Amino acid sequence: MKGVVKLFRLGKREEELHQEIFVFLISDNDRTVRIYGHYPVINGNKTTFYRYLVEKFDFTSKDSKEK
């Protein structure tokens, strides 16, 4: 993500990335799957990265039915 922000800064187009999700991460274990969206908040030369929980799936809900 840092590299993408750096490239957009070089092209003077960093406002296109500001608070826009452009990376997705899928995290899983034996019970759940979580999908996160990652986005930067750009304030001048400072960039802070955040993640947003898009969806969570629990395989143990409904008493293990409909897996």
C-alpha positions as CSV (number, residue, x, y, z in Angstrom):
1,M,0.0,0.0,0.0
2,K,2.8,2.4,0.8
3,G,4.3,1.8,-2.6
4,V,1.0,2.6,-4.4
5,V,0.6,5.8,-2.4
6,K,4.1,6.8,-3.2
7,L,3.5,6.2,-7.0
8,F,0.3,8.3,-6.9
9,R,2.2,11.1,-5.0
10,L,4.8,11.2,-7.7
11,G,2.1,11.6,-10.3
12,K,0.3,14.3,-8.1
13,R,-2.8,12.1,-8.0
14,E,-2.8,11.1,-4.3
15,E,-6.3,12.6,-3.8
16,E,-7.7,9.7,-5.9
17,L,-6.6,7.2,-3.1
18,H,-7.7,9.4,-0.1
19,Q,-10.2,7.3,1.9
20,E,-10.7,4.8,-0.9
21,I,-10.4,1.1,-0.3
22,F,-7.9,-0.4,-2.8
23,V,-6.6,-3.5,-1.0
24,F,-8.7,-6.4,0.3
25,L,-7.5,-9.0,2.8
26,I,-9.1,-12.3,3.6
27,S,-8.4,-13.7,7.1
28,D,-9.6,-17.1,8.1
29,N,-9.3,-19.8,10.8
30,D,-11.2,-23.0,11.6
31,R,-14.4,-21.1,12.6
32,T,-14.6,-17.8,10.7
33,V,-13.6,-15.9,7.6
34,R,-13.2,-12.1,7.6
35,I,-12.9,-9.8,4.7
36,Y,-11.1,-6.4,5.4
37,G,-10.8,-3.4,3.1
38,H,-7.6,-1.3,3.6
39,Y,-7.5,2.4,2.7
40,P,-5.2,5.4,3.3
41,V,-6.1,8.7,4.8
42,I,-3.8,11.3,3.2
43,N,-3.2,14.6,5.0
44,G,-0.4,16.5,3.2
45,N,2.8,14.5,3.4
46,K,1.4,12.3,6.2
47,T,-0.4,9.0,5.3
48,T,-2.2,6.9,7.8
49,F,-3.6,3.4,6.9
50,Y,-6.8,2.0,8.2
51,R,-8.8,-1.2,7.7
52,Y,-12.5,-1.7,7.6
53,L,-14.3,-5.0,8.3
54,V,-16.4,-5.6,5.1
55,E,-17.9,-8.9,6.1
56,K,-17.5,-11.8,8.6
57,F,-18.7,-15.3,8.1
58,D,-19.0,-17.7,11.0
59,F,-19.1,-21.4,10.1
60,T,-20.3,-22.5,13.5
61,S,-23.5,-20.5,13.4
62,K,-26.8,-22.3,12.7
63,D,-25.5,-25.3,14.7
64,S,-23.0,-26.1,11.9
65,K,-25.7,-26.4,9.2
66,E,-25.3,-24.9,5.7
67,K,-21.6,-24.9,5.7
